[in-house]
Every structure is written in structure tokens, then in C-alpha cells.
Amino acid sequence: MGAIRGACAPKGQGRPSSRPSMIQSCRPSSPALAAVLLAVLLGGPALASEIVGGRPARPHAWPFMASLQRRGRHFCGATLIARNFVLSAAHCVNGLHSRSVRVVLGAHNLRRREQTRQTFRVQQVFENGFNPLRLKNDIAILQLSGTATINTNVQVARLPAQDQGVGEGVQCVAMGWGQLGTNRPPSPVLQQLNVTVVTALCRPTNVCTLVPGQHAGICFGDSGGPLICNGLVHGIDSFIRGGCGSGTFPDSFASVAKFADWINSIIRRYGDDDGPSLHPRDTAGRTY
Ligand SMILES: *[C@@H]1O[C@H](CO)[C@@H](O)[C@H](O)[C@H]1NC(C)=O
């Protein structure tokens, strides 16, 4: 069982429900949440290849992708946004002792010992009005204890400009080490999945995605990871409804564009000593 303090098994799994499930730590006392949690349990049988319905990423194809771990176990995703900061979901770190969290960069297969990894402790956690009942503002910035070395396996992601959102129909990629299905084990190898931005059944404060015509999507353990659209981190995996890959309810992400100015202000203020280490920002809205 996952070693996350305060975490509980996802309740209501397999039961169709429109209630949101955060995809990491669960709050059993919260009436608004029928199911929550994404603590990933390593050690299950290695089944095929999905987030749900996805495929294994080419190793280090997404060099900004980070794994948040406690006692060597993955529990959430995160994204390197500056050499000493990762972005994740607030519900991933809410209530956790940040001292127990490790940020692992440069990973691909979590079951292997990989020379490409760089591991850091968390020095400080910044949140911005996270509401665990309404699942609003589900965003956190983790300041690392050190500065990542940038190389082919570890790189800083690009963020959108403030309010530079994504519209209906945009193609994006979701990724993570989360479970391969509501009742399936997590994936040791990073998975990726093509998804499409939708606005139906989505709050204006979230970015939402579906895989049209398929039971595919994010699942427990994917929380905190990035949604990449047009080469930019537009979303942070936040919650699901109706189980993983329901085919009906879109997956919900915190909208990074709504927090771009806040993110930049934190990085500017607490960046490493080599001067401001702002993430490379795509001012031209370039697509690649
Ligand atoms: C995902 O999208 C990319 C770019 O749009 C495309 O090249 C690729 O074939 C898609 N992969 C799958 C499995 O659909």
C-alpha cells in the first residue's frame, strides 16, 4: 500500500460517478469528493502500456518530467520550470511534510536504477489559494534544495504567457507514471497520451481534455504532471470524474496560463543565485 501519510485507497473505483476524483492524495472526510487519490503503488505486475490507453514515451522524450516520491515511491508528477523549481498540483503536497518529498528528474523507468537521474529535496512549497473541496487553484510550486544540471535528459519546460489559454480542439499530450486503469497498477515506464482540449463539462478555471471515442485519459498517480499543448505546459493534472478514462467526463487540469504571472513572480524572487532563472517563455506563441 502506498506510504503516503493521510492517503487512502481510491473509493468508488469502478463505480460510474460524476464526482471529481483528485488523482493523488485523498481526503476521506471531504463530502465533495467521492474518490480521490493517486498514490501509486509500485511493484504490481507490469502490464502493457498506458496512462490509460496511451503508450510508453521514448526515454527522456519529455526531459522536464519529474516524479515526486516518498520513501522511494512515486506518488505524483511534476514539471521542471526553472533550474530550481518544479510545478505540481497543490493536492499532491497538501498536508505532506515537504521534508519527506523527493523530486526526481531525468527518470524514465522507475523500477530501474538510472544514471540519468537527479534527485532533490524540497526547500519550500508555494500555493495560491488551493481549495481542496472545490478543487480550485490546484497548483503548487516546489523550490528545490539545489539547482538541476541541464542536459539532454533534464530540461526546463516552457510556460504560456498569462491568460494565453488553449481553445477547444487543440491537440495536447498528457504524460505520467500513473495507473494504467482505475483498477490497474501504475506504470513503471513513463506513459504518454494524445488528448484533445474540450470545453463541455469543464469549468472555465480548468483546462479539460478527452480522447474522442476512446476510454483513455489520466489516472491515479498522474496528478501534478504536465499537459503539453503547442510545446507549452498548459495544464497540471488535477482530477477525473467517472473513473479513469471514463470516455464521458473530460479530465481536468489546473490552467497554468491563469497562474503565469504568479509563477514568474515566485521564480524571480526565489531563483538561484546565478541571476533570474526564468523559464524560457514562448512570447511568440510559437507552435512546435
Ligand atoms: C499523437 O499526435 C502526434 C502529433 O499530432 C501524431 O504524430 C501521433 O501519431 C499521435 N499518436 C497517436 C498514438 O495517435
PDBQT file of the ligand as one rigid body, heavy atoms in Angstrom, charges set to zero:
ROOT
HETATM    1  C1  LIG A 301      -0.164  11.785 -31.431  1.00  0.00    +0.000 C 
HETATM    2  O1  LIG A 301      -0.106  13.045 -32.057  1.00  0.00    +0.000 OA
HETATM    3  C2  LIG A 301       1.044  13.218 -32.857  1.00  0.00    +0.000 C 
HETATM    4  C3  LIG A 301       1.072  14.663 -33.300  1.00  0.00    +0.000 C 
HETATM    5  O2  LIG A 301      -0.188  15.159 -33.568  1.00  0.00    +0.000 OA
HETATM    6  C4  LIG A 301       0.991  12.231 -34.020  1.00  0.00    +0.000 C 
HETATM    7  O3  LIG A 301       2.113  12.395 -34.835  1.00  0.00    +0.000 OA
HETATM    8  C5  LIG A 301       0.949  10.823 -33.447  1.00  0.00    +0.000 C 
HETATM    9  O4  LIG A 301       0.811   9.895 -34.489  1.00  0.00    +0.000 OA
HETATM   10  C6  LIG A 301      -0.200  10.677 -32.453  1.00  0.00    +0.000 C 
HETATM   11  N1  LIG A 301      -0.054   9.383 -31.796  1.00  0.00    +0.000 N 
HETATM   12  C7  LIG A 301      -1.067   8.546 -31.656  1.00  0.00    +0.000 C 
HETATM   13  C8  LIG A 301      -0.784   7.264 -30.975  1.00  0.00    +0.000 C 
HETATM   14  O5  LIG A 301      -2.192   8.821 -32.047  1.00  0.00    +0.000 OA
ENDROOT
TORSDOF 0
